[in-house]
């Protein structure tokens, strides 16, 4: 299959129609183990080990394993989700369940393979019954995520879902209000785009058009970083 046919197939899998003019697809119809060293001093391996040994909150009692993050440590795009679910807790990797499969399709639709991005979550341990992370749990995990961002030094963050967006932007605003604009972190140096969580998109497929708009925004920003 050609790259264009590939892209079409993924968009199709997402349920997104595209319209074509003069042969080009031009847009959617609508839319360290156990150390006391602070995370900011750790390298990738040390940070992974520290997270694996973490007992800062009660979630460590129910986990099979921590879910640190996955992908390229030189990725330009960092995807941040909420917390591991049952499958992620079993496999030790973020976004490997049904929502993860859709996330993979969403990334492919903008020409990115899972291996080319870095994927992490606000929480490194699974909350029981997939409940929302508590403020205390998110605060305890925050230093780990901030260090992952430091080490990766991405050109763009894509926050998927309400919890990731609200935590990263320190707001209570709903995703509907946070998406559709480009936010920044780190004194304006790091662009952040908000989109719907793939688990929500599985339940509300009509919102996929808006998610596609968000992905196009992310792709454009990544393209601009290359210039
Ligand atoms: N949902 C998330 O936010 N993260 C995962 O890793 C899996 C599901």
Boltz pocket constraint, residues with backbone or C-beta under 6 A from the ligand:
constraints:
  - pocket:
      binder: B
      contacts: [[A, 81], [A, 82], [A, 83], [A, 84], [A, 85], [A, 88], [A, 93], [A, 94], [A, 95], [A, 96], [A, 97], [A, 99], [A, 100], [A, 120], [A, 121], [A, 160], [A, 161], [A, 199]]
      max_distance: 6.0
